[in-house]
């Protein structure tokens, strides 16, 4: 066999092997697209339709490793650990109400990541985009879907210490009018207008009237629950030592994390519920420190995230201080119970 013949045989063999390899990859990819994805020991996940108008669904950011990590994923609210339907929409933080969603996303750049908030309609189509000036932290939508809010770290990356700065924004999803920071609102503390260069705001939660909201104010080493008025553009202090408030569906109570003396500096919080009429505090039956803005599943039950093997798991606990905490879903964070009125 001549050298030329040998070269032709070698080239032909390489072409055949390349074709077989390409066909194998395409075949495997097609099979992967058709079947449910499940990491061993993790939840079963399949691509499908996810809608914010579906009844009886919980939607959250999927944390399980695999092709659907970080995607918005839906499960029956009655079976939160069941098979998941993935949407292909990726979010770092998410919330939805009234057929409207807010999704905080990371955009990978050549030098550093940037962040944005996108407003989603009931079919998860983007209706608006807004730049976010830091690392996304919290997200909420008003019960009607009219307003959305988000919080970002613009200095530091943890609520545990004191060396951080946040920016909380509110947008009218109908008009597109954006308030980039709650620092534009007038603060009323102890009956007087209050000014402080170190004021930080985070953790917005909305009432059903599309006017009232609650948030956290931090200033001079202390935190406060503040009641906001979107029309008057005011923030009035209500109660001390409140972080990441979450208003109950009936509008009478706020769930929040409270700093408790004696707990470690990197895990200083305990979950409480505050009665807004009496200002009576009720500690909840979750013994671990919770760094999350809890979600009300209904008027009697709270859902929140704690660290897990995939990054975070979801837990639930009664809102009246009884019972005990239990895990309801692994590899999940930022839950929202859609097509029902909660803020």
C-alpha positions, 0 to 999 in steps of 0.5 A: 500500500502506497503512502498516498493510499494510506493517507486516504484510508486514514482521512476516511476513517477520521471522517467516519469517526467524526460523523459517528461522534456527532450523531451520538451527541445529537442523539443523546441531546435529543433523548435528553430533551425528551426525558425527565432530568433527575440528578441521582437523589434529586427531584425529577424535572421536565421542561413544560409550561409554567404559568403565573395564572395556574391555580394551586401551584407553587413556583420557585427557583430550582437549585438542583444541579443539572440543565434546569438549575436556576430555572423557575419551576412549578409544582402542585402546592399540595405536593411541593416535593413532587415532580417539577415542571421547568420553564427555561426562565432563570432567576436569582430571586423571584416572586409573583402575585396577581398574574405578574412576576418579578425575576432578578437575573445575573448577566455574565460579562467579560469583566464582571457580572451585572444584574437586572430586574425583569417584569413577567406576565402570566406566561413568563414573557418579559414586559419590562427590564430595569438595571439593578445596581448590585447583588439581588437580595429580595423581591416582592409583587403586590397582591394585584400585580400592580407594583413590584419591588426588589432589594440589592446589596450595593456594598457588602453581601450579607445582612449579618454584619453592619458593613453593608449598604442596600437599595430598595426599588419599587416600580409601577408595572402598569405605567413603568414609573420606577422609584430607584430607591426608597431613600427618596421617601420622607421618613417619619420617626417618633412623629418627626421627619428623620434624616440620616446619611446611613439609612438603608432600606430592604425587604418590601412587602405590599398590602392589598390596597396598592398603596400601603407597604412595609419594609425594613429601615436600618440606621445608627445600628438599629432596624425598624419596621416602617409602613410606607405610603406610595401616594404620600411617599412617606415611611413611618416607623412602627416597631424596632428590631424587624428585618425582612417583613412579610405581610400576612394575606389578611393584612393583620400580621407581619412575619420577620426575622429578629436579631436575638442576643446570644446568637452567633454573629453570623446567624443572629436571627429568629423568626417572629410574627408581629400583630400590627394592632397590638404590636405583640410579638410571637416567636415561631417554632423554628430553632435555627437562624433564618436569613430569608424573607418568609412567604405566607402560604396562607393565613396560618403557615409560613414558608422560608429557605434554609441552607441545604445540600444544593444551596437551599431547601424550603421549610414550613412552620405554623405562624402562631408559634405552635408545632414544629418546622419541617422541610417540604422541598429540597433544592428550592428557594424564592417560592411564590404561591400563584393565583391567590392574594398575598403580598 
